[in-house]
């Protein structure tokens, strides 16, 4: 998702990354746009399933760790800003330019926050949940 998200900005063509054999598809806006939407919908479904499973089956056996709350907060912000950005693409919905810029920056910020927290958790072997 990060790859298709960054492909929405024309950085891959501008910095000749799309000229590398096998990476030309990164310069095709609509392909990366629809892939990003498709994987975003899959992510929302997966997160919803995991939250439902936790509350219905696991909340008495496990608790969310501090790193789980940090990653969960970043993921929530990422999904909410993504949904708001998707809504702005529907006909009849218009946001002021300052809101579009704020949403773009927030979406990128939550992405970087989630990636950094996930890398930190991976390096420190910190999990989302711990046994009670």
C-alpha positions, 0 to 999 in steps of 0.5 A, spaced: 500 500 500 505 504 501 508 503 494 501 504 490 500 510 495 507 514 494 505 512 486 499 517 486 505 522 487 509 523 480 515 521 484 517 515 480 517 518 473 520 524 476 526 521 479 526 515 473 524 510 478 519 507 473 524 507 467 527 501 471 525 494 468 519 491 471 517 498 475 514 501 469 507 500 472 508 505 477 508 511 472 501 508 470 496 513 475 490 509 474 493 502 475 496 505 482 490 508 484 485 503 483 490 498 486 491 503 492 483 503 493 482 495 492 488 494 498 485 500 502 478 496 502 482 490 504 485 493 509 479 496 512 476 489 512 481 485 515 482 491 521 474 490 522 475 482 522 481 483 527 477 488 532 471 484 531 475 477 533 478 481 539 472 483 542 468 477 541 473 472 543 479 474 545 478 480 550 478 476 556 485 472 554 489 478 551 490 485 552 492 490 547 500 493 549 502 500 549 505 498 542 499 495 539 495 502 541 500 506 538 500 502 531 492 502 532 492 509 533 496 510 527 492 505 523 485 508 525 488 515 523 491 512 516 484 509 514 480 515 516 484 520 512 484 515 507 476 514 507 475 522 507 480 523 501 476 517 497 470 521 499 472 527 496 473 524 489 466 522 488 462 527 484 458 533 488 463 533 494 468 538 494 473 540 500 476 547 500 483 546 498 486 547 505 482 541 507 485 537 501 492 539 503 491 537 511 488 531 509 494 529 504 499 531 509 495 527 515 495 521 511 502 521 509 504 523 516 499 517 519 503 512 514 510 514 516 508 514 523 505 507 522 511 504 518 516 507 524 512 504 529 511 497 526 519 497 524 520 499 532 515 493 534 519 488 529 526 490 531 524 490 539 519 484 538 513 487 541 506 484 539 500 487 538 497 483 544 499 480 550 496 474 555 493 477 561 
